[in-house]
Amino acid sequence: MKPIIGLIPLYDDEKESYWMLPGYMKAVEKSGGVPIMLPFSQDKDELTVAYGLCDGILFTGGHDVNPVVYGQVISDKCGISCETRDVMEGFLLDLCVSNNKPLLGICRGLQFINAHLGGTLYQDLPTEYQSNIEHHMTPPYDNVIHNIDVRGNTKLANIIGAGIHGVNSYHHQAIKELADGLEAMAISEDGLVESIEIKNQKFAIAVQWHPEFSYDSSDDSKKIMKAFVDACRRKGTI
């Protein structure tokens, strides 16, 4: 049986529509999973039913996390947030952790996990963090734009290997203070946390870059997605 992977939907504010980038779906499919887009809802009963159908949850990119989540006042450089996303992701993340269900966070997914579990974020990297590294690349998004250093003896090192790896990058927020209960698994050239793991979980990792964009051109992206889907197939026993 192929594992069912629940994907957090994206929301278009102008069109008031739910949607999904095909890269997320195709990467899951090519890795041996069946992707489904979850309902965009704050209804806990509805979300619980949808969650129960899934063997794992993929926390996608998207809106900025509302600074209220991590106890800060919104700045004029912070982007648009989405209350429903913050609420539903918090509920689903708590379920994943309490049930030890596999999860993968990408970009906003990494940021939300850190914020929800007690960490903080840079609301706008260009104005809050001095760096010569490009974190908001232009197309094509599957190109390598900067390097990261994967720490040894981490789950990410077990998946793609410790040491230097090239990644793509498209974000303007990032982890500022790491939440207790998280382990930093990779660091960018300028010192930002690029990958995290929730401690004491069988498979609960997140990356700041975008394997859904680079899946076809990057062996690392293939390995990350395959490890996630395999963990879902084996109920997290990776």
C-alpha positions as CSV (number, residue, x, y, z in Angstrom):
1,M,0.0,0.0,0.0
2,K,1.3,3.4,-0.9
3,P,1.2,5.9,2.1
4,I,-1.2,8.8,1.9
5,I,0.5,12.2,2.4
6,G,-1.6,15.1,3.5
7,L,-0.4,18.5,2.1
8,I,-1.3,21.8,3.7
9,P,-3.1,23.8,1.0
10,L,-1.9,27.2,-0.3
11,Y,-4.3,30.1,-0.2
12,D,-4.6,32.9,-2.8
13,D,-5.8,36.1,-1.0
14,E,-6.7,37.9,-4.2
15,K,-8.7,35.1,-5.8
16,E,-9.9,33.7,-2.4
17,S,-9.0,30.2,-3.7
18,Y,-7.2,27.1,-2.4
19,W,-4.4,25.7,-4.6
20,M,-1.3,23.6,-4.7
21,L,2.0,23.8,-6.5
22,P,2.5,20.7,-8.7
23,G,6.0,20.2,-7.4
24,Y,4.8,19.1,-4.0
25,M,2.4,16.6,-5.5
26,K,4.8,15.2,-8.1
27,A,7.6,14.8,-5.6
28,V,5.4,12.8,-3.3
29,E,4.1,10.7,-6.2
30,K,7.6,10.0,-7.6
31,S,8.7,9.1,-4.1
32,G,6.1,6.4,-3.8
33,G,3.3,8.2,-2.0
34,V,-0.2,9.4,-2.7
35,P,-0.6,13.2,-2.1
36,I,-3.9,14.7,-1.0
37,M,-4.6,18.3,-0.3
38,L,-6.1,18.8,3.1
39,P,-9.2,20.9,3.8
40,F,-8.4,24.6,4.5
41,S,-10.2,24.9,7.8
42,Q,-10.1,25.8,11.4
43,D,-12.7,23.2,12.2
44,K,-10.9,20.7,14.5
45,D,-13.4,17.9,13.9
46,E,-12.9,18.2,10.1
47,L,-9.2,18.4,10.5
48,T,-9.1,15.4,12.8
49,V,-10.9,13.3,10.2
50,A,-8.6,14.4,7.4
51,Y,-5.5,13.8,9.6
52,G,-6.7,10.3,10.3
53,L,-6.7,9.4,6.6
54,C,-3.0,10.3,6.3
55,D,0.2,8.5,7.1
56,G,2.2,11.7,7.1
57,I,1.8,15.5,6.8
58,L,3.7,17.8,4.6
59,F,3.8,21.4,5.8
60,T,4.2,23.5,2.7
61,G,5.5,27.0,2.0
62,G,3.3,30.0,1.8
63,H,2.2,33.0,3.9
64,D,4.4,34.6,6.6
65,V,3.7,33.2,10.1
66,N,1.8,35.8,12.1
67,P,4.3,37.2,14.7
68,V,1.6,36.8,17.3
69,V,2.4,33.0,17.1
70,Y,5.8,33.7,18.5
71,G,4.9,36.6,20.8
72,Q,6.1,39.6,18.7
73,V,4.4,42.7,17.3
74,I,4.1,42.7,13.5
75,S,6.6,44.9,11.7
76,D,5.9,46.9,8.5
77,K,8.3,44.5,6.7
78,C,6.4,41.4,7.6
79,G,4.4,39.9,4.8
80,I,0.7,38.9,4.7
81,S,-0.2,36.2,7.2
82,C,-3.2,33.9,7.1
83,E,-5.0,33.1,10.4
84,T,-6.6,29.9,9.1
85,R,-3.2,28.5,8.1
86,D,-1.6,29.3,11.4
87,V,-4.5,27.7,13.3
88,M,-4.8,24.6,11.3
89,E,-1.1,24.0,11.1
90,G,-0.8,24.4,14.9
91,F,-3.5,21.9,15.4
92,L,-2.1,19.4,12.9
93,L,1.5,19.8,14.2
94,D,0.3,19.1,17.8
95,L,-1.4,15.9,16.5
96,C,1.7,14.8,14.6
97,V,3.9,15.2,17.7
98,S,1.5,13.6,20.1
99,N,1.0,10.6,17.8
100,N,4.6,10.5,16.5
101,K,3.3,10.7,12.9
102,P,5.9,11.5,10.3
103,L,6.0,15.1,9.0
104,L,8.1,17.2,6.7
105,G,8.3,21.0,6.7
106,I,9.4,23.1,3.7
107,C,10.3,26.8,3.9
108,R,7.3,28.3,5.8
109,G,6.9,24.8,7.3
110,L,10.2,25.0,9.0
111,Q,9.5,28.6,10.2
112,F,6.0,27.6,11.5
113,I,7.3,24.6,13.4
114,N,9.9,26.7,15.1
115,A,7.5,29.5,16.0
116,H,4.7,27.2,17.2
117,L,7.1,25.3,19.5
118,G,8.4,28.4,21.1
119,G,11.1,29.8,18.9
120,T,11.2,33.2,17.1
121,L,11.7,34.4,13.5
122,Y,13.3,37.2,11.6
123,Q,10.3,38.9,10.1
124,D,12.4,40.3,7.2
125,L,15.9,39.0,6.6
126,P,17.1,41.8,4.3
127,T,16.5,44.4,7.1
128,E,17.1,42.3,10.2
129,Y,20.1,40.1,9.3
130,Q,23.3,41.2,7.6
131,S,24.4,38.8,4.9
132,N,25.9,38.6,1.5
133,I,24.1,35.3,0.8
134,E,21.1,35.3,-1.6
135,H,18.1,33.9,0.2
136,H,15.4,35.1,-2.3
137,M,16.5,33.8,-5.6
138,T,15.0,34.5,-9.1
139,P,13.9,31.7,-11.5
140,P,14.8,29.1,-12.3
141,Y,14.2,27.9,-8.8
142,D,15.9,24.5,-9.2
143,N,19.4,26.1,-9.3
144,V,21.9,26.0,-6.5
145,I,22.2,29.5,-5.0
146,H,24.2,28.9,-1.8
147,N,25.7,26.2,0.4
148,I,24.7,24.7,3.7
149,D,26.7,22.6,6.2
150,V,24.9,19.5,7.3
151,R,25.9,18.5,10.8
152,G,27.1,15.0,11.4
153,N,25.1,12.5,13.6
154,T,21.8,14.0,12.5
155,K,18.9,12.5,10.7
156,L,19.6,14.8,7.7
157,A,23.2,13.6,7.6
158,N,21.9,10.0,7.5
159,I,19.7,10.9,4.5
160,I,22.0,13.1,2.3
161,G,25.4,12.9,4.1
162,A,27.2,15.3,6.4
163,G,29.2,18.3,5.1
164,I,28.6,20.9,2.4
165,H,25.6,20.7,0.1
166,G,24.2,23.2,-2.4
167,V,20.6,24.3,-2.1
168,N,18.1,26.6,-3.8
169,S,16.5,29.4,-1.6
170,Y,13.4,31.5,-1.8
171,H,12.4,33.1,1.5
172,H,12.5,36.4,3.4
173,Q,12.0,35.1,6.9
174,A,14.1,32.6,8.9
175,I,14.7,31.2,12.3
176,K,16.0,33.7,14.8
177,E,15.9,31.8,18.1
178,L,15.6,28.1,17.9
179,A,12.8,26.5,19.9
180,D,13.6,24.2,22.8
181,G,12.9,20.7,21.6
182,L,14.4,21.3,18.2
183,E,17.8,20.3,16.8
184,A,19.5,22.3,14.1
185,M,20.7,19.9,11.5
186,A,22.1,22.3,8.8
187,I,23.5,25.8,8.8
188,S,23.9,28.2,5.9
189,E,27.1,30.0,5.0
190,D,25.9,33.1,6.8
191,G,24.9,31.2,10.0
192,L,21.2,30.8,9.6
193,V,19.5,27.5,10.6
194,E,18.5,25.7,7.4
195,S,17.2,22.4,8.7
196,I,15.6,21.2,11.9
197,E,14.4,18.1,13.6
198,I,11.9,17.8,16.4
199,K,13.6,15.7,19.1
200,N,12.2,12.4,20.2
201,Q,10.2,11.9,17.1
202,K,10.7,9.1,14.6
203,F,10.6,11.4,11.6
204,A,9.9,15.1,12.1
205,I,12.2,17.2,10.0
206,A,12.1,20.5,8.1
207,V,14.2,22.3,5.6
208,Q,14.4,26.0,4.6
209,W,15.1,25.3,0.9
210,H,12.7,23.9,-1.7
211,P,13.0,20.3,-2.7
212,E,9.7,20.5,-4.5
213,F,11.4,22.9,-7.0
214,S,14.6,21.0,-7.3
215,Y,13.3,17.4,-7.1
216,D,14.1,16.5,-10.7
217,S,17.6,18.0,-10.7
218,S,18.9,17.3,-7.2
219,D,19.7,13.9,-5.7
220,D,19.5,15.5,-2.2
221,S,15.9,16.5,-2.9
222,K,15.0,13.0,-4.1
223,K,16.6,11.5,-1.0
224,I,14.8,13.8,1.4
225,M,11.4,13.2,-0.2
226,K,12.0,9.5,-0.4
227,A,13.0,9.3,3.2
228,F,9.9,11.1,4.2
229,V,7.6,8.9,2.2
230,D,9.3,5.7,3.4
231,A,8.9,6.9,7.0
232,C,5.2,7.3,6.3
233,R,5.0,3.9,4.8
234,R,6.6,2.4,7.8
235,K,4.7,4.6,10.2
236,G,7.8,6.6,11.0
237,T,10.2,3.7,11.7
238,I,13.2,5.1,9.8
